[in-house]
């Protein structure tokens, strides 16, 4: 399947597509969940471009390897060899009499960068993290049992137009395996309680609500919105679970609220510098064992955590 250019993607009718590259998707000037998360906090701040952090590059690399394969990873990322010389400073490059080590370092880095133009540069340690995280995902019992990311369609782009506001919307799903949506996150701390805070901090509830609305717009029925949050620290423990129906519905409400704010701001002709009050969920949890032997930690607001029951808990 031929990958689309930006010009071709801009001309697409509403629908579901597998051939929109990640870089093209991000350039599409349409309403999205990531933009909506900023908008409902402060409309003015949502207009300020966000600079990608190194941690986001690492997460993107994990996504690339797990969802698109090694060729996609190597096409977008380059890894500095573990034995590479230290990158020379401007002072070293301009030295009248550079040392042999500096000359060799300049030669190495000039060649390395010329061979990897346009790619995101990551370290050898980052490569270990990426490989370890993906292996941890692949071997997690709940991921294997549910064949998460192994069936359906990976890196799916849905484009549709909101009926009430006429706003064009884009949505990108990590994996669509009807009737399931499978989402992949990387995080420094994948413990249940830490990730519960991440759900609120990074607006994952709104995001999953936006995904379900996008799926419905193209006639798909979603029964569960699942998530794998993998730690970027050894032993790269994955947190596997699904969002509660409450979380999905709350996320849909927040996304629609963001659409209303966007429509009103467009009508006003400006985006007020006003901090809005977010919805804050409770963190009450209930433990329940399912019939297939999986233990679920139920959160009445957001997330159900699943894992295999160890012998001492059975």
N, C-alpha and C positions, 0 to 999 in steps of 0.2 A: 504494500500500500504506500503510495507516494505521499511524502510529508508535504503539508501545505505551507506556502509562503504567507507572510503577513497580509499581502494584498488579496490572496485567495481566501484566507480566513475571514477577512473583513466582509467579503461578499457572500458568506455562507448564510443560508436560510436557517430558521430555527430547526434544531434537531440534535442528534447525538453523534459525536465524531471521535474516531480513534487516531486520526492522522494529523492532529494539531500539535506540533512540537511545543515543549515547555516554554522555550524562549518566545515563541510566537504567541502563545496563550497569554503570557504576562504583558505583552505589548498591546493586546486588544483593549480598546478604551471603554470597556463596558462595566457596568455595576457588578460587584462580586462580593463574596462573603468576607474576604480579607479587608476590603474597603468598608463594608458595612460594620465590621467590628470596631473600626476607628470612628466611624460616623456617629454611632450611638453614644460614644463617650464625649466627643467634641467635634462638631461639624467642621470647624476651621482647621483643626489639627489633621483631619483626614485628608486635607488637600496638600499636605507636606509630604513629599516622597520619602519613603523609608529606605535608608541605606542598609544593604545586606550585611549582616554580621558574620564572622567566621563560623559561629555555631550553626547558622542557617545554611552555610555552604556544606558543612558536614552532614546535616540532615538531608540536603538535596542529593548528596552523593550516595547516602544510604538508600534513598528512594530510587535513584537511578539504577543501582545494582540490583536491588530487590525486585523492582517493578518492571524494569526495562532490559536488564541484563548487562553483562560485562562490556559489550561493545558500546552501549550507551554511556556507561561510566567512563570508559576511556576516551570517548568522543568529546566529553564535556569537562573532564578533569585530568590533571596531570599530577603525578606524585614525585616529589623530590626524593631521590635515592637516599637511603640512610647514611651512606658514606660520602654524601655530597659536601663540598667545602662550604664554609660559611659565606653567605652572600656579601660581596664586597660593598663597602660604604662609598659614598661620593668622594670622600677624602682619599680613600685608597685608590679609586679609579683615576683621580687627578694627580696622584703622587708623581714627582719627577723621577724617582728611582724606586719603583715598586719592587717588592720582594718576589722571588720565584713563586712562592705560595699565592701571593696576590695575583700575579699574572695568570697562574693556572685557574684560580677561582674566577677571575673575570672571563676567561675563555669558556669555562664550564657553564657559567650562568648566562652568558650571551648566547651560547649554542642551545642551552636548555629552553630559554625563553623564546628564541626564534622558532624552535621546533614545536612549541606549544602555544602559539599565539591564539588568543580567543578563548583559551581554556582557563578554568579556575585552578589555581595552584594550591595543592594541599601537601602536607608533610607525610613522611613515611609512617609516623605514628598515627596519623589520621587514617591511613590505609588499613592499619591493623584494627582500628576501631570499626571501620566500615565492614571489613570482612567478618570480624567477631560478632557485630550486631546482626548481620544478615544470617550468619550461621545459628545464632541463638534463636532467631525468629523461625528459621526452617525446622529446628528440632524441638520447638515447644509443643508439648502434647496437644494442647487445645487448638493450635494453629494447624497441626497435622490432621487432627480429627475432623476439623471443619474445612480443610483444604483452602484455607484463606490465602488469597493472592495466587492460587494455583489454577483456578478456573475463572470463567467470566472474562471481563475485559479490564485491562490495566490502563491507567492514565487516560481516562475518558473525559472528553470535553462536551458539556451540554450547553447549548445556546438557546435562549428563549426570550420572549417579550412579555413583560408583566401586563396583564389585561387592564388593570385599574389605572396604572400610571403611564403605560406605554414605554417604560424604561427597558432598554435592552440589557440582558443579564447573561453573564458567563459563569460557569461552574466547572470545576475540575475534580473528578473523583479518582482516588488512588486505585480502587478496584470496584467494579460493578458486577455483581454476580447475582442477578435477580433471583429471589426477592431480598438479597442482602447487599448492603454497602459496607465495604471493608476499608478502613482508614488506617494509615500508618503514620506514627509520630516518633520522633527521636527526642529524648529528654535526658537531662543530667541525672535525674532521680525518678525512677519508675515505680517507687513504692506507691501504694494505693493512696495514702493520705497526701503525699506530695503532689501526685498527679491530679488529685481532686482539686487542689489549689490551682494547678496549671489549667484545668478545664475552665475555671472562672477567669484567670488572669489573661489567657490567650483567646478567650471567646470560642472555645471548641463547641459549646452547646449551640451557639448561633450558627456555626459552620455546619454542623450536622443537620440542623434544621433547614439550612439553605440547600444542602445536598438533597434532602427528601423532597423539597419543593421542586427542585430542578428535575428530579427523576419523574415526579408526577406530571410535570409539564410535557414530557415526551411519552406519557402513557404507561409508565412503569409503576408497579406496586411494590413498595418496600415494606418488608415485615420487620427487619432488624437492621440497626446501624451498629456495626461492630468496629472495634478499634484495637490496634496493637501499639503500645507505647514501649519502645525499646530503649534501655539505658545506654548511654554512650561511655559508660565506665564499666570496666571488668567487674563481674563476669557477664555483663551485657544482658541483664535480666529483663525479659519482656513482661509487660503487664497486658493481659488479654481480657477483653470483656465486651460488653455491649452497652449502649446508652439506653436508659429507661425511656418509656413512652412519654413520661412527663418531660424529660430533658429534650426530647425531639420536638414535642409540641411547644415547649417554652422557647426553644431555638427558632422555630417557625414564626412565633409571635415576634421575637426580637428582630428577625430578618425582615419581616413585613413592616415593622415599626421603622427600621432603617430605610426601607424603600419610601415610606411616607415622608420621612425627614428629607430625603434626597429630592423628592418631588417638590416639596415646599421650598427648599433652598433654591432649586432651579427657578421656581416661580418668582421668588424674592430677588434673585439675581446675585445673591451672596450667601456665604456660609458663616453664620455667627460664631464668634469665639466664645462658646458657652459650654461649660462642663455639665453634661447630663448625668442623672442618677441611674446607675445600672441596677438590674434585678439581682439580688443576692440570695442564693439558695441556702437551705439548711444542709447539714452534713450528717444527718441521721442515717444509720446503716442497719441492715438486718441480714443475718446469715441464714442461708437456706441450701440444702443439698438436693440436687436434681436427680431424676430417675436414672440418668446415665452415669452417675457416680461423680459428676462434676460439682465442685463446691462453688456456689455463687455468693458473693458479698453484695447484697442489694442496697443501693442508695436510693431512697425514695424520691430524690430529685434528679440525680445525674447518671451515675455509672454503676453497672453490674460487673464485678470482677469475677472471672472464671479461672479455676486452676484444678489440676488433678488432685484428688483427695489422697494425702499420704497415709500410710498404714496406721500411724499413731493417732490419726484423726478420724479414721473410718469407723 
